[in-house]
Each structure stands twice: as structure tokens, then as C-alpha cells.
Amino acid sequence: MADTTVKVDPAVRDRLMVLARERGLTMRDLIAELAGATPTKEELRQRYETTKAYCETHFGVSLTDEDHDAAEKAWQDLEAGRPVDSL
């Protein structure tokens, strides 16, 4: 596989170098690790569908689009430090 160059701001480059060193990795390996660990929107959608089907099959729970939206709002509220209404 051929290497390529990625142009980033010097501050980003320096942070990546620190993160790589802390993990005992090269910057190349760190970027590969980050890319491999970050799901795409399609992978997240598939994960959601798989989880939804599992819950329906094994727990008898049917999740609606409204349930999904409520859970997403709860996560956003948690991340923002806002109070979360009961799910």
C-alpha cells in the first residue's frame, strides 16, 4: 500500500505526535487506530438496526423512532450537562 501525506495545522500535528508517543505508537499507527475505531454513519445505522432486532427478539421490546429520538436527546443532554428527563 502506498503512503500518502495528510496536511494538518502544526498544532494538530503536534497533538497527534504526543498522543502517539503516549500510546507507544508511530503517528501512522495512531491515525490508523483512530480511523479503525471511529464508525461511519452507515456502520452506526447498521449497529442500531442490529441492536434493535436483538432487543425485539430477546427481550420482546419494540423500539420506535420516537424511542430512538428520545434516547438521542437524552445523550445530547447528558453530554451538555443538562438535566435528563426520565426515559
C-alpha positions as MATLAB code, in Angstrom:
seq = 'MADTTVKVDPAVRDRLMVLARERGLTMRDLIAELAGATPTKEELRQRYETTKAYCETHFGVSLTDEDHDAAEKAWQDLEAGRPVDSL';
ca = [
       0.000    0.000    0.000;
       1.346    3.411   -0.923;
       1.729    6.092    1.726;
       0.134    9.492    1.382;
       0.576   12.860    3.021;
      -2.103   14.499    5.112;
      -1.760   18.224    5.654;
      -2.868   19.461    9.065;
      -2.285   22.501   11.188;
       1.006   22.330   13.160;
      -0.917   22.287   16.459;
      -2.877   19.238   15.278;
       0.319   17.535   14.132;
       1.975   18.192   17.496;
      -1.033   16.841   19.407;
      -1.098   13.713   17.262;
       2.601   13.202   17.993;
       2.009   13.459   21.766;
      -0.927   11.049   21.579;
       1.109    8.597   19.521;
       4.073    8.726   21.920;
       1.823    8.215   24.944;
       0.489    5.039   23.330;
       3.881    3.834   22.147;
       2.786    4.144   18.527;
       4.007    5.851   15.427;
       1.811    8.654   14.152;
       0.956    6.423   11.188;
      -0.269    3.675   13.524;
      -2.185    6.171   15.686;
      -4.071    7.570   12.699;
      -4.849    4.043   11.504;
      -6.092    3.153   15.004;
      -8.288    6.255   15.182;
      -9.733    5.622   11.727;
     -10.439    1.985   12.553;
     -12.107    2.824   15.860;
     -14.385    5.550   14.505;
     -17.571    4.163   12.953;
     -19.072    5.688    9.829;
     -22.695    6.830    9.733;
     -23.566    3.651    7.820;
     -21.822    1.463   10.414;
     -23.716    3.252   13.198;
     -27.003    2.738   11.349;
     -26.256   -0.972   10.935;
     -25.302   -1.249   14.616;
     -28.587    0.428   15.565;
     -30.626   -1.934   13.374;
     -28.795   -4.978   14.769;
     -29.338   -3.820   18.364;
     -32.989   -3.037   17.693;
     -33.550   -6.509   16.209;
     -31.743   -8.143   19.156;
     -33.915   -6.277   21.687;
     -37.058   -7.286   19.834;
     -36.003  -10.950   19.561;
     -34.515  -11.495   23.005;
     -36.382   -9.033   25.227;
     -39.687   -8.563   23.442;
     -39.059   -4.828   23.291;
     -40.099   -2.935   20.181;
     -38.248    0.341   19.776;
     -39.967    3.100   17.834;
     -38.465    6.069   16.036;
     -39.742    8.176   18.947;
     -37.808    5.971   21.395;
     -34.687    6.479   19.322;
     -35.193   10.248   19.205;
     -35.783   10.396   22.976;
     -32.602    8.410   23.630;
     -30.598   10.657   21.289;
     -31.915   13.750   23.112;
     -31.022   12.198   26.472;
     -27.437   11.563   25.319;
     -27.159   15.116   23.975;
     -28.475   16.494   27.274;
     -26.021   14.355   29.256;
     -23.107   15.471   27.107;
     -24.154   19.119   27.526;
     -24.573   18.751   31.299;
     -28.311   19.395   31.142;
     -30.822   17.515   33.305;
     -32.274   14.438   31.593;
     -35.963   13.690   31.688;
     -36.892   10.141   32.587;
     -36.792    7.788   29.633;
];
